């Protein structure tokens, strides 16, 4: 019985050490996936600019709206998947929003938010 309690104690200690590391790895993976989706959007925006000599209009436009425009232009094939929701990016994402803003005819800005859309995880360029 004492041996069993020692084994259970060791497993509990291992869990206490591993769970925070696993959570941190999940968060990092989601952030990298969101950055990858933003870079895919940026490549599409550059192709759009090459074709039309201007970036799409808009201020704080959700990624889904810009991606649909790029799909209509046959620049990208499909909407990327939001790593925070597990669904394709939508207009009203509860987590992991990526927003596009046109700065001028030759510049734009993309901001990506983390879980619950409360923290900026990246900003390009």
N, C-alpha and C positions, 0 to 999 in steps of 0.2 A: 504494500500500500504506500509506503514512504517513497519507494522508487517511482511509482506512478505519479505521485504528487511532485516529485523533483522534475520528471519529464514534462508535466503540464506547466510547471513554473518556467522551465527553459523555453518552451514553445511560446508562452505568454511574453517573455522578455524579447524573443526574436520578433514577435508580432509588433511589439511596441517600437522596436527599432526600424522595422521594415515599412510599416504603413506610411509614416511621413515621407519616406524616400519614394515610395510608389506614387503617392499623391503628387509630389513635386514632379516626378517624371511624366505623369499624365498631363499636368498643366503645361509643361514644356512642350510636349508633343502636340497638344492642341494649338499652342501659340505658333509653333513651326508650321503646322498645317494651314492655319489662317494666313500666315505670311506667304505661304506658297500660293494660296488662292489669290491673294492680293497681287502677287507678281504675275500670275496668269492674266489677271485683269489689266495690269500695266502693259504687258506685251500686246494685248488686244487693243488697248487705247493707243499705243504707238502705231499699230497697223491702221486703226481708224484715222489717226492724224495723217498718216502717209496718204491715205485714200482721199480724204476730204480737206486737208490742209488746216484743220481746226479740230480741237477736242470737243466732245459733246458738252452742251450747256448744262448747268445745274449747280446747286449749292446744297451740300449735305444730302446727296442722292444715295439711297441704299445700293449696295452692290448688285442686288437682284435686278434693279431697274437698268443699270448700266450694262450688266451681263446680257439682259434680254435684247438691248439695242445691238450689242456685238453679235448675238446669235442671229438677229434679223439681218445683219450685214454679212452674215456667213464668215465671221472672223473667228469665233469660237464655236464649239460644237454643242456644249450643254452648260447649264448652271453648275458651278462647283458646289460641293457639299460643305456645310458649316460644321466644323468639328465639335462645336459646343452643343448643337442641337441634334446632330446626326441626320438632318434633313438638308435639302438644297437651300441655298440662301433665299430668304424671303424679304419682303418690304418691312415687316414688323418683327424681326428676329428678337427674341427675348435675351439672347446671349450671342456674343461674337459678331456683332454688326461690323461691317466695313462700309465706310462712307466716302463718297467721291465729291470733290468740289473743284470746279474749274476756276483757276486763278486769273488767267488771261488767255489770249488766243494760243499762246505757246506753252502754258503751264497748267498743271493741275496738282491736286493734293489728295492723298488717300490716307484715311485714319482708320485703324483697326482697334476694336474694343474687345476686352476679355469677357469673362463670365459675368453675367448680369449687366453688361454694357456700362460698367462703372469705372473701369480703369483702361486707359489707352495703353495698348501693348506694342503698337508700332505706328509710325507716321512716315509716309513716303511722299515725295522725295525730301 
